[in-house]
Amino acid sequence: MPVYEYRCQNEHEFEAEQSIKDAPIRKCTTCGEPCKRLISATSFHLKGSGWYRDGYSYSSGQKKTSRDKKSR
């Protein structure tokens, strides 16, 4: 289940474990003031060969992989 971060108007921050289908929390758990869900960094990373971060893309400037070099 995802963990969401929230911040209220009084700068209190808290986390809540909620289902994706759950409505966002509207009031701070500390002071009761209105709060908003924050956008935070994810821990999801694409790793391994074939991903853009590794230099492989479908553009005209495509890097050649070791597999391409062997087939020629």
N, C-alpha and C positions, 0 to 999 in steps of 0.2 A: 504494500500500500504506500503511495507517495507521501512524502513529508513536505508540507507547505510552510513558508515563512510569512509572517504578518508583521505590520508595524502600524501603531495607532498615531493619532495626532499629537500625543504627548511623548512620542519617540520610544514607547515601550515596544520591544520586539519579542515575539514568541513563535514557536513552531507547533504545528498540528498535523497529526497523521490522519489523512482523510482519503476517502475513495474519490476517484476522478469525477464520479457522478454527484458527489455531495456539493451543496451550495457553499460558496465562500463564507467564512466567519465574518460577521458584520461589526461585532463589538469586541473590544480588548478584554482579555481575560484578567488583566490587572486593574484597570481603572474604569472600564465600561464605555470608553469613548469609541467613536467609529474608527475602524481600521481597514487597511487594504492589504491584499495579497501581494507579496513582492515577487519579482522575477529574479531568480537566482541562477547561478552557474550549475550546470549538470555534471555528473560524473561519468556520463556516457562518452566513450571515445571509440572511433573506428580504428582498428589496428590490423596490421597484416598487409600483405601485398595486394595490389589492385585498388587501393583507396586513393583518392585524390591527394591526401596529405603525403603520401609516399611518392608523388610525382607522376602518377598515372592519370591521364585524362583522355577524353575523346576529342579534344581539340586538334587543330592541324599541327600544333607544336607538341604532339604526343611523344613522350620519351619511349625509347625502345627498351624492352625488358630483356632479360637473359634468354627467355624463351624465343623472342623474336630473332635474336642474333643467331641462335642455334639452327633455326629453320631455314636460314639463307645460305 
